[in-house]
Amino acid sequence: MPVIQFREALRAAMTEEMERDENVFLMGEEVAEYNGAYKVSEGMLEKFGPRRIFDTPISEAGFSGLGVGAACCGLRPIIEFMSWSFTLVCLDQLVNNAANVRYMSGGQFKIPVVFRGGNGIAHQLGATHSHRMESVFARVPGLVVVAPSTPYDAKGLLKTSIRCDDPIIFLESEKMLAEKGEVPSEEYLLPIGKAAVEREGADVTVVSYGRPLQRVVRPAVEHLHSDHGIDVELIDLRTLRPLDVETIARSVGKTNRCVIIDEDWGYCGMGSGILYKIQKRCFDDLDAPIEYVHSDEIPVPFSHPLEEAMLPSVDRIVSAVKEACYR
Amino acid sequence: MSADITMPQLSDTMTEGTLVKWLKKEGDKISSGETIAEIETDKAVMEMEVFDAGVVAALVIAEGQKASVGSLLAVIATGSENPAEVKKKVASRSQPSGTSSAAPAPVSRQEVAASRKPALSAASSAPTFTQASKGEIREPDNVGHGATREQAVAVPPLPHEGNGGRRLHVSPLARRIAQQRNIDLYSLSGSGPGGRIIREDVLKAHTAPPPATATNTPGPIGGGKTESIPLTKMRSAIARSLQASKQNIPHFYETIDVDVEDLVKLRAKLNEILDPEKIRLSIGDFISKAVASALLHHPALNATFNGTEVTRYGDVNLGIAVSIPDGLIVPVLRNIHLMGLKEIRQRSIDLVDRARAQRLKQDEMTGGTFTVSNLGTFGIREFSAIINPPQVAILAIAAAEKRAVVRGDQIVARTMMTLTLSADHRIVDGATAADFLKTLKTLLEQPGMMLM
């Protein structure tokens, strides 16, 4: 099976879908002439031309609104944000319009748009460019929030997202784009709303998604296994809305313990929302309180050591898992 | 809002109760503090009072029926509610699982109180809601029975009932497993944080070998009759709590001989004086009095322990072990330190009589800070007792008898008595216990000291 980068997997998904459906197009800052700020769309302008791959002004409110309008009119836009932090200036388009037009028009308008880009803390981008936006969008009925952690999932889920008739919030990370993984050359789709049990284990269920999996969760899980004899069942959520409560509950029913890990702030963070969704389902299966490992509740520091210090670390995860296991 | 009346938890070990008798019928008016029913627990029959005034709209269970703690017994229509409507609503509710045989999760006393459901108490001290300064309604503290209200203010709160005076902490999974396997959570000690009972604790209890099986009981020999006797509810409650105490509390014992010659003489003299009043003080009464005085000097023993925290009390609520047919009950003489010998005698008799008649009120069985067990009348020379948790010590009182003792270099006959203190070594040190016994000995050998 070919081994390709995360960014190549995204590009392959967009390319395949654009070849498949002429209503699909890509717009965003630097996506065309510059081949993408992070080279996700490299070569796509050359392949599809300026009608379907085009640069926008630095105005998120403008081009995301343009995307919602285009989707209303039957096109299937892919809109790249250089960073999800920048969507704070266009929440009106995403939350009020994209999420609600289908409902408020009584179903007359579908909004088949994919908003995608880098989310979260991505190495010294400072407090205003490091927002983890998942909890902002995952709470909004009408939106679908997807957060893949591997090139394979990224391709399969992006293709499904482009074909979806509802607005998709597709969360990547600048720090994951160079990650490599096996991606089949033949076409495949992955379902939205299905979590993956990435590793089966008996002792504790660890739930995470997106970048932290690659950065700390997978290393911590290995460490827990080799140094502490704790056999983790690792769940990669892949979709944050709708949440796959069923898969989590089935796992917790087996392990009786659960630790949620993300890089959000804890209070009202994504993990808090997940906790809310699962605690009642899992209550009688739990032998310990659900643990939640998240970032410190401070603005994200520019300093690299401080940035590292605020984020969940392998040590923090190990100690939370041990606590949940009464070790 | 109509008020639900549910089965209260009236003792540490109670999981269900029997509704002996309804004292109100549907349609009867009831006011706050009135008794609605008599409830039989594993230990006694008690009267159940209600807090809510209104009309009894529905009696959900019949007399003689059992119900688990927390399950619905009756509903009172309050305010301007139509009792018939309320009854209809009750009927349409899904049938509570309460009357099934499955044991429910134990409900702590605090929870019962907090939910403003019926309170059990002596009629003379029916709890009333008091208006606190910020306009919130507070329940009365469980203090000061027998004492004046002014004294009660300074009194620290009495220990709550329940497992060591706190809510039992159990992980949901452990609770579920215990319920499935019919394991009494109160018999377990938790190994999780803060003493939380976790799955492992329940599984360990489950795999513990049964004490005796049919295969190793001897078959009948000769012509004697063998009978198996199922445990009564009280017997199994006693078995459970004594086993838990002896298993969980590291007991240690200290024994002291007390010369009660002077005390016996004083008792005879006082009884002569009290004869017209038909009051006869017992040696036990003097010991109760002396124990109360000694405890005030040694608060380390007038205490409860919940596994994480020791609570010491400024008042003495003395538990007095009373044997009843096939069982044992420990009524509590509250604020005994404020009582004279006469009052101790009268109240002890009353409590013991009512204990034997199974007519104790809830607050007469709970809140003890120390216990005495007296086998003197059986002529027992010396014995040791098992601590009554969450208390930290118990005094075993043996018979007063003439013994040959050495005084100076002479052997003389004196009336002697042997006292044995059992104490919880987690909390109480040997020297602390010895100090208490020394004080107690001084008070009993020179009874005049009790006047100090």
HADDOCK unambig.tbl for C-alpha pairs under 7 A between the chains (distance, minus, plus):
assign (segid A and resid 283 and name CA) (segid B and resid 172 and name CA) 6.25 0.50 0.50
assign (segid A and resid 284 and name CA) (segid B and resid 172 and name CA) 4.80 0.50 0.50
assign (segid A and resid 284 and name CA) (segid B and resid 173 and name CA) 5.13 0.50 0.50
assign (segid A and resid 284 and name CA) (segid B and resid 176 and name CA) 6.59 0.50 0.50
assign (segid A and resid 285 and name CA) (segid B and resid 172 and name CA) 6.54 0.50 0.50
assign (segid A and resid 285 and name CA) (segid B and resid 173 and name CA) 4.87 0.50 0.50
assign (segid A and resid 286 and name CA) (segid B and resid 171 and name CA) 6.65 0.50 0.50
assign (segid A and resid 286 and name CA) (segid B and resid 172 and name CA) 5.72 0.50 0.50
assign (segid A and resid 286 and name CA) (segid B and resid 173 and name CA) 5.11 0.50 0.50
assign (segid A and resid 287 and name CA) (segid B and resid 171 and name CA) 4.91 0.50 0.50
assign (segid A and resid 287 and name CA) (segid B and resid 172 and name CA) 6.12 0.50 0.50
assign (segid A and resid 287 and name CA) (segid B and resid 173 and name CA) 4.96 0.50 0.50
assign (segid A and resid 287 and name CA) (segid B and resid 174 and name CA) 6.40 0.50 0.50
assign (segid A and resid 287 and name CA) (segid B and resid 198 and name CA) 5.90 0.50 0.50
assign (segid A and resid 287 and name CA) (segid B and resid 199 and name CA) 6.15 0.50 0.50
assign (segid A and resid 288 and name CA) (segid B and resid 171 and name CA) 6.11 0.50 0.50
assign (segid A and resid 326 and name CA) (segid B and resid 192 and name CA) 6.73 0.50 0.50
